Amino acid sequence: MSPKTGPGTTASARSKPPKKKKRPASMAERADRHVLYEKAVQCAESEIDFVDQVFESIRGRKPVSLREDFCGTANAACEWVRRRPDNRAIGVDLDAEVQAWGTDHHVTKLGTASSRVELINANVLEVQCAEVDVILAMNFSYWIFKTRELLRQYFRHVFDGLGPEGLFLLDAYGGADAHRELRERTKYKKFTYIWDQKSYDPITGDILCHIHFSFPDGTRMRKAFTYDWRLWSLPEIREVLLDAGFRRATIYWEGTDDDTGEGNGEFAPAEHGEADDAFIVYIVGEK
C-alpha cells in the first residue's frame, strides 16, 4: 500500500518535484559586444598602417607618440605601442567601463610594454596631457558634436594637443546612402553584423544609428551600440578644421579595384571625389 502524501507525512515520504533543467545560454547571451565590434567594425592594424604611411610621407620621419580620442577599448593605442619599442600612446574616453575592458583585454597583454600606454578617463574637450605627434578620432566618433561651435572647440583642443609637426587623423562617411534610413547586414563566420540607420533628419543633420548582432541559433543582440550623431559633410569638416587653426586639411579618397569595382583599401590625397552611394574617407589635418 502506497503511503499517503499530505501535511501529516514526513519529508522523506513526500514525492519531490522534478528539478527544472537550466536553459543553456544563447549565443547572443554568451557573446561579448566589444569582441564583436572589433571583429566587425574596427581594423586597428590598417589604421596604424595609415598613420605611419601618411606621417612619414608628410614629415619625413616616423611618429613616436599617439593619442587615441574616443578610444573605447584602446585597441588602436595598443596596436601603436606594439609597432615599435619607443612608441607611446594615450587613450582618452569618458566611459570608464569600456576602458576597464580594454585594460583587461588589450593593455595587460602587452606585458612590459603596457607601461607605454596611458588611459585617461576624461572628456576629449577638456583633457590635458603631453603633446603628441598624432591624434586619432576614428569611427566617426567626433560626430557626437552637433554644432559648428562645439566641433571647432574640439578641433582647436586637438590642435593645441599636437606637437609642432603634429597631424590629426580622422575619418568620415558619406554618399547617397548616408542620408537614408536603412539596414545593412554583413555575415561573418559566427555572427551577422547589422548596421541600422534608424532615423535621419535632413534639416538638422541628426542621424540615429544602432549596431545589432544576430547569431546562427536565431538569437540577437539588439542595440549593442547606439550613436546619436550629426552627419557632417566633407566640406564642412574641412572648413572647421581650417577655422580651428590647421594649416591644411586633406581628404584621402579610396581607390577602386579594377576587377570588382569596389574599394581597394588604398587611400590617396584627392581634391575631387565620385558621387558614390557610399564612401569612407580619411581626413588629415596638418598643424
C-alpha positions as a Markdown table, in Angstrom:
| # | Residue | x | y | z |
|---|---|---|---|---|
| 1 | Met | 0.0 | 0.0 | 0.0 |
| 2 | Ser | 1.5 | 3.3 | -1.1 |
| 3 | Pro | 1.9 | 5.9 | 1.7 |
| 4 | Lys | -0.4 | 8.8 | 1.6 |
| 5 | Thr | 1.0 | 12.2 | 0.9 |
| 6 | Gly | -0.1 | 15.4 | 2.6 |
| 7 | Pro | 0.6 | 17.6 | 5.6 |
| 8 | Gly | 0.9 | 14.7 | 8.0 |
| 9 | Thr | 3.6 | 12.8 | 6.1 |
| 10 | Thr | 7.4 | 13.1 | 6.6 |
| 11 | Ala | 9.6 | 14.9 | 4.1 |
| 12 | Ser | 11.2 | 11.7 | 3.0 |
| 13 | Ala | 7.9 | 10.2 | 2.3 |
| 14 | Arg | 6.6 | 13.1 | 0.1 |
| 15 | Ser | 7.4 | 13.0 | -3.5 |
| 16 | Lys | 9.9 | 15.7 | -4.6 |
| 17 | Pro | 9.1 | 17.9 | -7.6 |
| 18 | Pro | 11.4 | 17.3 | -10.5 |
| 19 | Lys | 14.2 | 19.7 | -10.9 |
| 20 | Lys | 13.9 | 22.2 | -13.8 |
| 21 | Lys | 16.6 | 21.9 | -16.3 |
| 22 | Lys | 18.5 | 25.1 | -16.7 |
| 23 | Arg | 18.2 | 26.6 | -20.1 |
| 24 | Pro | 21.6 | 26.9 | -21.8 |
| 25 | Ala | 22.7 | 30.4 | -22.6 |
| 26 | Ser | 22.0 | 31.6 | -26.1 |
| 27 | Met | 24.8 | 32.7 | -28.5 |
| 28 | Ala | 23.7 | 36.3 | -28.0 |
| 29 | Glu | 23.9 | 35.9 | -24.2 |
| 30 | Arg | 27.4 | 34.4 | -24.4 |
| 31 | Ala | 28.8 | 36.9 | -26.8 |
| 32 | Asp | 30.9 | 39.9 | -25.8 |
| 33 | Arg | 29.8 | 43.1 | -27.7 |
| 34 | His | 33.3 | 44.6 | -27.6 |
| 35 | Val | 34.8 | 41.5 | -29.3 |
| 36 | Leu | 32.1 | 41.6 | -31.9 |
| 37 | Tyr | 32.7 | 45.3 | -32.6 |
| 38 | Glu | 36.4 | 44.9 | -33.0 |
| 39 | Lys | 35.9 | 42.0 | -35.5 |
| 40 | Ala | 33.2 | 43.7 | -37.5 |
| 41 | Val | 34.0 | 47.4 | -37.4 |
| 42 | Gln | 37.5 | 48.2 | -36.3 |
| 43 | Cys | 40.7 | 47.3 | -38.0 |
| 44 | Ala | 43.4 | 48.8 | -35.8 |
| 45 | Glu | 46.2 | 47.3 | -37.9 |
| 46 | Ser | 45.1 | 49.2 | -41.1 |
| 47 | Glu | 44.5 | 52.4 | -39.1 |
| 48 | Ile | 48.0 | 52.3 | -37.7 |
| 49 | Asp | 49.5 | 51.4 | -41.1 |
| 50 | Phe | 47.8 | 54.6 | -42.5 |
| 51 | Val | 49.2 | 56.7 | -39.6 |
| 52 | Asp | 52.8 | 55.6 | -40.3 |
| 53 | Gln | 52.4 | 55.9 | -44.1 |
| 54 | Val | 50.9 | 59.4 | -44.0 |
| 55 | Phe | 53.1 | 60.9 | -41.3 |
| 56 | Glu | 56.3 | 59.7 | -42.9 |
| 57 | Ser | 55.2 | 61.0 | -46.3 |
| 58 | Ile | 54.4 | 64.4 | -44.9 |
| 59 | Arg | 57.0 | 64.9 | -42.2 |
| 60 | Gly | 59.8 | 62.6 | -43.5 |
| 61 | Arg | 60.1 | 60.6 | -40.3 |
| 62 | Lys | 58.1 | 58.0 | -38.3 |
| 63 | Pro | 55.9 | 59.3 | -35.5 |
| 64 | Val | 56.6 | 58.2 | -31.9 |
| 65 | Ser | 53.6 | 59.5 | -29.8 |
| 66 | Leu | 49.9 | 59.0 | -30.4 |
| 67 | Arg | 46.7 | 60.0 | -28.7 |
| 68 | Glu | 43.5 | 58.0 | -29.4 |
| 69 | Asp | 40.5 | 60.1 | -28.7 |
| 70 | Phe | 37.2 | 58.3 | -28.0 |
| 71 | Cys | 39.5 | 55.4 | -27.5 |
| 72 | Gly | 36.9 | 52.9 | -26.2 |
| 73 | Thr | 38.8 | 49.6 | -25.7 |
| 74 | Ala | 42.1 | 51.3 | -26.7 |
| 75 | Asn | 42.6 | 48.8 | -29.5 |
| 76 | Ala | 44.4 | 51.3 | -31.7 |
| 77 | Ala | 46.5 | 52.7 | -28.9 |
| 78 | Cys | 47.8 | 49.2 | -28.1 |
| 79 | Glu | 48.4 | 48.4 | -31.7 |
| 80 | Trp | 50.5 | 51.6 | -31.9 |
| 81 | Val | 52.7 | 50.5 | -28.9 |
| 82 | Arg | 53.2 | 47.0 | -30.4 |
| 83 | Arg | 54.7 | 48.6 | -33.6 |
| 84 | Arg | 58.0 | 49.9 | -32.2 |
| 85 | Pro | 59.8 | 49.8 | -28.8 |
| 86 | Asp | 59.9 | 53.6 | -28.5 |
| 87 | Asn | 56.2 | 54.2 | -29.4 |
| 88 | Arg | 54.0 | 55.5 | -26.6 |
| 89 | Ala | 50.2 | 56.1 | -26.6 |
| 90 | Ile | 47.5 | 57.9 | -24.7 |
| 91 | Gly | 43.8 | 56.8 | -24.8 |
| 92 | Val | 41.1 | 59.2 | -23.8 |
| 93 | Asp | 37.4 | 58.2 | -23.2 |
| 94 | Leu | 34.5 | 59.1 | -20.9 |
| 95 | Asp | 33.4 | 55.5 | -20.5 |
| 96 | Ala | 35.3 | 54.0 | -17.6 |
| 97 | Glu | 33.7 | 50.6 | -18.1 |
| 98 | Val | 34.9 | 50.3 | -21.6 |
| 99 | Gln | 38.3 | 51.4 | -20.7 |
| 100 | Ala | 38.5 | 48.8 | -18.0 |
| 101 | Trp | 37.6 | 46.2 | -20.6 |
| 102 | Gly | 40.4 | 47.5 | -22.8 |
| 103 | Thr | 42.8 | 47.3 | -19.9 |
| 104 | Asp | 42.0 | 43.7 | -19.2 |
| 105 | His | 41.8 | 42.5 | -22.9 |
| 106 | His | 44.5 | 44.7 | -24.6 |
| 107 | Val | 46.8 | 46.7 | -22.3 |
| 108 | Thr | 47.7 | 43.9 | -19.9 |
| 109 | Lys | 48.5 | 41.6 | -22.8 |
| 110 | Leu | 51.3 | 44.0 | -23.9 |
| 111 | Gly | 53.4 | 42.8 | -20.9 |
| 112 | Thr | 56.2 | 45.3 | -20.0 |
| 113 | Ala | 55.2 | 47.5 | -23.0 |
| 114 | Ser | 51.9 | 48.3 | -21.1 |
| 115 | Ser | 53.9 | 51.0 | -19.3 |
| 116 | Arg | 53.9 | 52.9 | -22.6 |
| 117 | Val | 50.1 | 53.1 | -22.7 |
| 118 | Glu | 48.2 | 55.7 | -20.6 |
| 119 | Leu | 44.5 | 55.6 | -20.4 |
| 120 | Ile | 42.7 | 58.7 | -19.3 |
| 121 | Asn | 39.1 | 58.8 | -18.2 |
| 122 | Ala | 38.2 | 62.3 | -19.4 |
| 123 | Asn | 36.2 | 64.5 | -21.8 |
| 124 | Val | 38.1 | 65.0 | -25.1 |
| 125 | Leu | 37.1 | 68.7 | -25.0 |
| 126 | Glu | 39.0 | 69.2 | -21.7 |
| 127 | Val | 41.7 | 66.5 | -21.4 |
| 128 | Gln | 45.2 | 67.8 | -20.6 |
| 129 | Cys | 48.1 | 65.6 | -21.4 |
| 130 | Ala | 51.5 | 65.7 | -23.1 |
| 131 | Glu | 51.8 | 66.9 | -26.7 |
| 132 | Val | 51.9 | 64.1 | -29.2 |
| 133 | Asp | 52.8 | 63.6 | -32.9 |
| 134 | Val | 49.4 | 62.2 | -33.9 |
| 135 | Ile | 45.9 | 62.4 | -32.6 |
| 136 | Leu | 43.2 | 60.0 | -33.9 |
| 137 | Ala | 39.4 | 60.4 | -33.9 |
| 138 | Met | 38.2 | 57.3 | -35.8 |
| 139 | Asn | 34.9 | 55.6 | -36.4 |
| 140 | Phe | 33.1 | 59.0 | -36.8 |
| 141 | Ser | 33.2 | 59.4 | -33.1 |
| 142 | Tyr | 33.6 | 63.2 | -33.2 |
| 143 | Trp | 30.1 | 63.4 | -34.9 |
| 144 | Ile | 28.8 | 63.5 | -31.4 |
| 145 | Phe | 29.5 | 67.2 | -31.6 |
| 146 | Lys | 26.4 | 68.5 | -33.4 |
| 147 | Thr | 27.1 | 72.2 | -33.7 |
| 148 | Arg | 29.9 | 74.0 | -35.6 |
| 149 | Glu | 30.8 | 75.8 | -32.4 |
| 150 | Leu | 31.4 | 72.5 | -30.5 |
| 151 | Leu | 33.1 | 70.9 | -33.4 |
| 152 | Arg | 35.5 | 73.8 | -33.7 |
| 153 | Gln | 36.1 | 73.8 | -30.0 |
| 154 | Tyr | 37.1 | 70.1 | -30.2 |
| 155 | Phe | 39.3 | 70.6 | -33.3 |
| 156 | Arg | 41.1 | 73.5 | -31.6 |
| 157 | His | 41.7 | 71.5 | -28.5 |
| 158 | Val | 43.2 | 68.8 | -30.7 |
| 159 | Phe | 45.4 | 71.4 | -32.4 |
| 160 | Asp | 46.7 | 72.6 | -29.1 |
| 161 | Gly | 47.5 | 69.0 | -28.1 |
| 162 | Leu | 49.7 | 68.3 | -31.1 |
| 163 | Gly | 53.5 | 68.9 | -31.2 |
| 164 | Pro | 54.9 | 71.3 | -33.8 |
| 165 | Glu | 54.8 | 68.7 | -36.6 |
| 166 | Gly | 51.6 | 67.1 | -35.4 |
| 167 | Leu | 48.9 | 65.5 | -37.6 |
| 168 | Phe | 45.2 | 65.0 | -36.8 |
| 169 | Leu | 43.7 | 61.9 | -38.4 |
| 170 | Leu | 40.0 | 61.3 | -38.6 |
| 171 | Asp | 37.5 | 59.5 | -40.8 |
| 172 | Ala | 34.1 | 60.3 | -42.3 |
| 173 | Tyr | 31.5 | 58.6 | -44.4 |
| 174 | Gly | 29.0 | 59.9 | -46.9 |
| 175 | Gly | 27.2 | 59.3 | -50.2 |
| 176 | Ala | 23.5 | 59.0 | -51.0 |
| 177 | Asp | 23.1 | 56.0 | -48.7 |
| 178 | Ala | 24.3 | 58.1 | -45.7 |
| 179 | His | 21.1 | 60.1 | -45.9 |
| 180 | Arg | 18.7 | 57.2 | -45.9 |
| 181 | Glu | 17.1 | 55.1 | -43.2 |
| 182 | Leu | 18.4 | 51.6 | -43.9 |
| 183 | Arg | 19.7 | 48.4 | -42.5 |
| 184 | Glu | 22.8 | 46.7 | -43.9 |
| 185 | Arg | 23.9 | 43.1 | -43.0 |
| 186 | Thr | 27.3 | 41.7 | -43.2 |
| 187 | Lys | 27.9 | 38.0 | -42.5 |
| 188 | Tyr | 30.8 | 36.8 | -40.5 |
| 189 | Lys | 31.7 | 33.2 | -39.6 |
| 190 | Lys | 29.9 | 33.1 | -36.2 |
| 191 | Phe | 27.6 | 36.2 | -36.4 |
| 192 | Thr | 26.0 | 38.8 | -38.6 |
| 193 | Tyr | 26.7 | 42.5 | -38.2 |
| 194 | Ile | 23.8 | 44.8 | -38.7 |
| 195 | Trp | 24.3 | 48.5 | -39.3 |
| 196 | Asp | 20.9 | 50.2 | -38.6 |
| 197 | Gln | 20.5 | 53.8 | -39.7 |
| 198 | Lys | 17.3 | 54.3 | -37.7 |
| 199 | Ser | 16.5 | 57.9 | -38.5 |
| 200 | Tyr | 17.9 | 60.9 | -40.3 |
| 201 | Asp | 16.7 | 64.5 | -40.3 |
| 202 | Pro | 17.7 | 66.4 | -43.4 |
| 203 | Ile | 17.1 | 69.8 | -41.7 |
| 204 | Thr | 19.2 | 69.3 | -38.6 |
| 205 | Gly | 21.5 | 66.7 | -40.0 |
| 206 | Asp | 20.8 | 64.5 | -36.9 |
| 207 | Ile | 21.3 | 60.8 | -37.5 |
| 208 | Leu | 20.5 | 58.0 | -35.1 |
| 209 | Cys | 22.3 | 54.7 | -35.7 |
| 210 | His | 22.4 | 51.3 | -33.9 |
| 211 | Ile | 24.6 | 48.2 | -34.2 |
| 212 | His | 22.9 | 44.9 | -33.7 |
| 213 | Phe | 24.4 | 41.4 | -33.9 |
| 214 | Ser | 22.5 | 38.2 | -34.9 |
| 215 | Phe | 23.6 | 34.6 | -34.5 |
| 216 | Pro | 23.1 | 31.2 | -36.1 |
| 217 | Asp | 20.9 | 30.0 | -33.2 |
| 218 | Gly | 18.3 | 32.7 | -34.1 |
| 219 | Thr | 19.1 | 35.0 | -31.2 |
| 220 | Arg | 20.1 | 38.6 | -31.5 |
| 221 | Met | 22.0 | 41.2 | -29.5 |
| 222 | Arg | 19.9 | 44.4 | -30.1 |
| 223 | Lys | 21.3 | 47.9 | -29.8 |
| 224 | Ala | 24.7 | 46.6 | -28.8 |
| 225 | Phe | 25.9 | 50.2 | -29.6 |
| 226 | Thr | 23.9 | 53.3 | -30.3 |
| 227 | Tyr | 25.1 | 56.6 | -31.9 |
| 228 | Asp | 23.3 | 59.9 | -31.8 |
| 229 | Trp | 25.3 | 62.0 | -34.3 |
| 230 | Arg | 25.2 | 64.8 | -36.7 |
| 231 | Leu | 26.0 | 63.7 | -40.3 |
| 232 | Trp | 28.8 | 66.2 | -41.2 |
| 233 | Ser | 29.8 | 66.7 | -44.8 |
| 234 | Leu | 33.4 | 66.7 | -46.1 |
| 235 | Pro | 33.4 | 70.5 | -47.0 |
| 236 | Glu | 32.0 | 71.3 | -43.5 |
| 237 | Ile | 34.7 | 69.2 | -41.8 |
| 238 | Arg | 37.5 | 70.8 | -43.8 |
| 239 | Glu | 36.2 | 74.3 | -43.2 |
| 240 | Val | 36.0 | 73.8 | -39.4 |
| 241 | Leu | 39.5 | 72.2 | -39.3 |
| 242 | Leu | 41.0 | 75.2 | -41.1 |
| 243 | Asp | 39.0 | 77.6 | -38.9 |
| 244 | Ala | 40.4 | 75.8 | -35.8 |
| 245 | Gly | 43.9 | 76.6 | -37.0 |
| 246 | Phe | 45.1 | 73.7 | -39.1 |
| 247 | Arg | 47.3 | 74.8 | -42.0 |
| 248 | Arg | 45.9 | 72.2 | -44.4 |
| 249 | Ala | 43.0 | 69.7 | -44.3 |
| 250 | Thr | 43.4 | 66.9 | -46.9 |
| 251 | Ile | 40.9 | 64.3 | -47.9 |
| 252 | Tyr | 42.3 | 60.8 | -48.6 |
| 253 | Trp | 40.0 | 59.0 | -51.1 |
| 254 | Glu | 39.9 | 55.3 | -51.5 |
| 255 | Gly | 41.0 | 53.8 | -54.8 |
| 256 | Thr | 38.9 | 51.3 | -56.9 |
| 257 | Asp | 39.7 | 47.7 | -57.6 |
| 258 | Asp | 39.7 | 47.3 | -61.4 |
| 259 | Asp | 38.2 | 43.7 | -61.2 |
| 260 | Thr | 35.5 | 44.2 | -58.6 |
| 261 | Gly | 34.7 | 47.9 | -58.9 |
| 262 | Glu | 34.9 | 48.0 | -55.1 |
| 263 | Gly | 37.3 | 49.9 | -52.8 |
| 264 | Asn | 40.8 | 48.6 | -52.8 |
| 265 | Gly | 41.8 | 49.8 | -49.4 |
| 266 | Glu | 44.4 | 52.2 | -50.8 |
| 267 | Phe | 43.8 | 55.9 | -49.8 |
| 268 | Ala | 45.5 | 58.8 | -51.6 |
| 269 | Pro | 45.1 | 62.6 | -51.4 |
| 270 | Ala | 42.3 | 63.9 | -53.6 |
| 271 | Glu | 40.6 | 67.3 | -54.3 |
| 272 | His | 37.7 | 65.7 | -56.1 |
| 273 | Gly | 35.7 | 62.5 | -55.4 |
| 274 | Glu | 33.0 | 60.4 | -57.1 |
| 275 | Ala | 29.3 | 60.5 | -56.4 |
| 276 | Asp | 29.3 | 57.1 | -54.9 |
| 277 | Asp | 26.2 | 55.8 | -53.0 |
| 278 | Ala | 28.5 | 55.1 | -50.1 |
| 279 | Phe | 32.1 | 56.0 | -49.3 |
| 280 | Ile | 34.5 | 56.2 | -46.4 |
| 281 | Val | 37.5 | 58.6 | -46.3 |
| 282 | Tyr | 40.3 | 59.6 | -44.1 |
| 283 | Ile | 41.0 | 63.3 | -43.4 |
| 284 | Val | 44.4 | 64.6 | -42.3 |
| 285 | Gly | 44.8 | 68.0 | -40.6 |
| 286 | Glu | 48.3 | 69.4 | -40.6 |
| 287 | Lys | 49.4 | 71.7 | -37.8 |
